[in-house]
Amino acid sequence: MARHYEIFYCLETSIRQLIADRLREEVGTDWWEKSVPEQIRKNAEDNRRRDSETGMTPRSDEIIDFTTFGELGQIISANSKIFGDTFRDLKAVSRVLSSLNSLRSPIAHCCPLAEDEVSRLQISLKDWFRQMG
C-alpha cells in the first residue's frame, strides 16, 4: 500500500499545484476569492480552523491544501475557460477525477487495494496524464 499512497500523494499534490499556479497566472493573487466557489472556500476555511484547533503543526500554509480531492474537480469545472487549454477534454478530466476520488479513500486510510483496484488506479493515472494538454 505504501507505493499506492506515494503515487496518490504525488498526484494529488501536483493537481493542487497545477490549479493554484494556473489560477494565479490567469486571475492574480486573489484567485482564491475570485475563482473558487463559495462553498468550497467555506469548507476549506472550516477544515483549516479544525486543523488549527488540534494544536499540532498545521498541514499547510496554502488554503487549497484544505480542500477535498473532489473539490479540486469542482474548481476546475468552475473555471473551465481557464483550464480549457490545460486539458484535452474537461468532461474526461471530471470523469478521471471522479474515478481517482473513489480510489482515494482506501488508499488514504491504508486499506489494501484489490488487484482490480490497483489496475483501476494505473489506468486512471494514465487517463489523467493523457488529458494534459
N, C-alpha and C positions, 0 to 999 in steps of 0.2 A: 504493500500500500504506500510505502514511502515514496516510491518512484511516481505513482499516480498523483500523490499530493504535491510533489515538487513540480510536476508538469502543470497541474492546475493552478498552483500558486503563481508560477511564472506567467501563465496565460492571463489570469485574472489581473495581475499587476500590470501587464503590458496593455491590456484593454483599458484599464483606468487611466493609464498614462496617455494613451492614444487619444482618448476622449478629452482629457484635460488640455493636452497640447493643442489639439485641433480647434477646440472652442476658444482657447486663449488667443490663438493665432487669428481666428476669424472675428471674434466678438470683443476681445480685450480682457483686461484683468478682472473685470466684473462679470465674466462669463457665467459664473455660478448663479448669480442673481438673475441674469438676463435670459439664460438658456436652459436652465434646469426647471422642470415642472415643480410647482409649489409643494405638492405633496411629497415629492422625493426630497426636496430641501428640508422640509419639516421632519421627515423620517431620519434623515442624516443628522440633523441637529439633535434629535432625541437620542439617537444612538451615541453621538459624541458625548452628550450630557451623562448618559448612563455609564459610558466608559470612564468618564472623569470621576464619577461618584464612587468608583471602585477603590480609588486611592492608589491605583497602580499606574505605572508608566503608560501614558496614552499611546494607542496603537499607531497614531499618525498625527501630523500637523495639517494634513490635507483633508478637506471636508469630503471629497469624493471617495476617500477610503472608508467612509462610514455609510456608504450606500450598499445595498444588496446587489448581488450579481444580476438578478432580474431587473433591477432598476437601471443598470447600465444599458440594457437593451432599450428601455423606455427613453433614456436620454438621447440615444442615437436616433430613435424614431421621431422624437420631438424636434430634432434638428436635422431632418432629412435633407434639407437643401445644403447644409454644410457638409454632411457626410456622404452626399450623393457621389462625389468624385473620389471618396476614400475607399468605397466598396463597390464591387461589381453590381450587386443587387441587394437592396435594403431588405426586401422581403425574405431573401435567403439568409441574410445576416440575422434577422429576427428568429427564423426557424433554427438556425445553428445555435444561437444563444439560448433558446428555449431548451434545446437538447442538452447543451452543456449545463444549464441550470439544474436539470433533472439529475445529472450525474454528480453535481457538486456536493449535494448533501451526504451521500455515503462516503465520498472521498474526504470531505471536511470533518466528518465525525468518525473517521478511521474504521469504517466498516469495510470488510472485504468486498471487492467487486467480483461478481460472477464473470466468467470468461466472456460471455456475450457483452457485458457492460464494458469490459476492457476494450473489446473490439469497437463498441459504440464510441468510446472515448477517442480512440485512434482515428476513427472515421470523422468524428465531429471536429477534431483538431485539423485534419486535412481539409474539411469543408470550410472551416474558419479561414485558414490561410489561402484557400482558393478564392475567397471573397475579397481579399485585399486587392485594391486597385492596381 
